[in-house]
């Protein structure tokens, strides 16, 4: 915010037209909104699980969480958002799945 509206009133504001101001706000939004979405998603109770649960392929409870967690980039309205995704595997059918909710 200090880049757009400096705390020192002696420092001149950037831009001369309303379109310039809109561009500045859009740039700020593209930088901040994806970070807010990532933080909000991380706070969700189902974002990370401690047990794999039932296999969605065969229904077996013989599942386990893999150590690997990927960081896929999701395209949101305001820009790319990186959300950690856990992976699980089934010992019964060998299928793999993501136990955390979308």
RASULUR-V550647 format. One record per residue. N is the residue number from 1. OMEGA is omega in whole degrees, -180 to 180 (NA if undefined). Layout:
BEGIN
n/omega
N/OMEGA
N/OMEGA
END
This chain:
BEGIN
n/omega
1/180
2/177
3/-180
4/-178
5/-178
6/179
7/178
8/-177
9/179
10/-180
11/-178
12/177
13/178
14/178
15/-179
16/-178
17/178
18/178
19/176
20/180
21/179
22/179
23/179
24/180
25/178
26/178
27/177
28/-179
29/180
30/179
31/-172
32/-173
33/176
34/178
35/178
36/179
37/178
38/180
39/-180
40/179
41/-180
42/-179
43/-179
44/-175
45/-178
46/-179
47/179
48/-179
49/178
50/178
51/-177
52/-178
53/-178
54/177
55/179
56/-179
57/-175
58/178
59/-179
60/175
61/180
62/-177
63/177
64/176
65/174
66/-180
67/-177
68/172
69/180
70/-179
71/-179
72/178
73/-179
74/-180
75/177
76/-179
77/-175
78/178
79/-178
80/179
81/179
82/-179
83/178
84/179
85/177
86/179
87/179
88/179
89/180
90/178
91/-177
92/-176
93/180
94/-180
95/176
96/-178
97/176
98/-176
99/-179
100/-179
101/179
102/NA
END
